[in-house]
């Protein structure tokens, strides 16, 4: 695998829980694809996870992927080994309580499986143009569905 696909993701929620939007921007060798979606009743964390999942699922073949996300929840779960620990404990946290969003964590693992994925934490609302565009797309989904 050569050059990495760059995947920026963001999720948003109006109220938490409430209506939510997600966005993913894929770029590879000058080609850019924007994806976004809406869910009527959800949480911010679910939208953050959904953005990464949908971005990875959009890839047509195994790739090296650099995921840029402003969600500490998503990035830390992968980079700090929480996800592997949760799996090893049968989807329980260290305190024995069930992990939230198991369905999406399992979907994320499946979406990551064919790829070599790195997670990079970006600061939200800190002048990163692509992160800001993701945020605008995710929030735009919420606004569009408000009617």
N, C-alpha and C positions, 0 to 999 in steps of 0.2 A: 504494500500500500504506500502510495506516495503522499502527495500534498493532502492536508486534512480539510475536511468539510468544516466550515465554521457554522455553528448553530447557536443563535441567540434566542433566549426564551423569556417570557414573562407571563405572569398571571395577575388578574385583578378581581376584586370583589367589591360590590357596593353594599356595605354591611358585611358582617362576617359571622354567620352565614348570610347569604343573599344572592342576588343575580351576579354571575361572574363571566369573565372573558379570559381567553388565553391567546397568546400569539407566539409564533416561531418564525424566525428568519434564517433561512439556509443560504450560505454563499459558498461557491466553489469555482475557482478559476474565472472569476468575473461574472458568473451567473448568480442571480439572486432570486429566491422564491420566498414569498410571504404567505403564511398560513395563519388563520385565526378562527376562533369559534366562541360559542356562547353556551352557557348552562343557566337555567332559570333559578335553581336553588343549589348553592354550593358554598365552598369556603375558599379562601385565598390559597391555602396550601394545596387543595385539590386542583385549582387552576394552574398553579406553578408546576405541579407534576404532569398535568395533562399537556401543557405546552411542550415539555421535554419529550414526552411519549409521542405526541403527534409529529414533532419534528423528526425524531428518529424513524418513525414508521413511514415517513415520506421518502426515505432513501431507498433507491432501487437496487442497490447491491452493497455488499459489505464494504465499509469505509473506516478510515480513521476520522474520528469526530471530536472536535473541541467544542464542548457545550459551555456557553457563557451565560450565567444566570445570576440574578441578584437575590435569589432565594437561599438564605443560609440553611433553611430546612432541607432543601433538595441537595445542595452542594455538600453540606456537612454529613448528611446521611450516607452519601457515597464515599467521600474522601476520608472521613473519620471512622469508617468501618461500621457505622450503626446498622446499615442495611444488612451486612453479612451477619452481624450479631443477632439481629431480629430474626433472620431466617434460621440460624442455628438454634435459637430458643423457641422455634415453632411460632414465630410472629408475636413474641412477647417482648416487652421492654425489660430492662434490667430489674425494674421493680415488680415484674410479673404481670403487669397490666397489658392488655392487648395493644398492639401497634395500631394507630389510626391510619386509615387509607390503605389497608392491606391490598385491596383490589388494584389500586393504582401502582403501588410498589411492585406487585407481581407483574403488572403490565409493563412497567418500566424495565424490569429485569429481562423480560422477553424481548422488548424492543432493543435493548442494549446488546443482547446475545450475539448477533452476527457481526458486531462492530467492535472496534477498539476505541473506547470512549474515555475522554478526559473531561473533568469538570473544572471550570474556572469561575471563581466568585468575582462578580463585578459589583461595584457600588451603584445602587439604584439612584436615579435622579442626580447623577454626579457628572453630567456633561458627556456621557458616552452616547454618541448619536444613534447607534444601532439599538442599544438598550432603550433609549428614549422612544425610538420608533416602535419597538415591541410593546412598550407600555401604552403608547397611543393606540396601537391596533387592538390591544386587549380591552382598554377602556372604551374604545370605539364600538366594540361588540356590545358592551353593556348599554351604551347610549342608543345604539341602533335598535335594540330590542325593547327599549322602554316604551316605544310607541309614541 
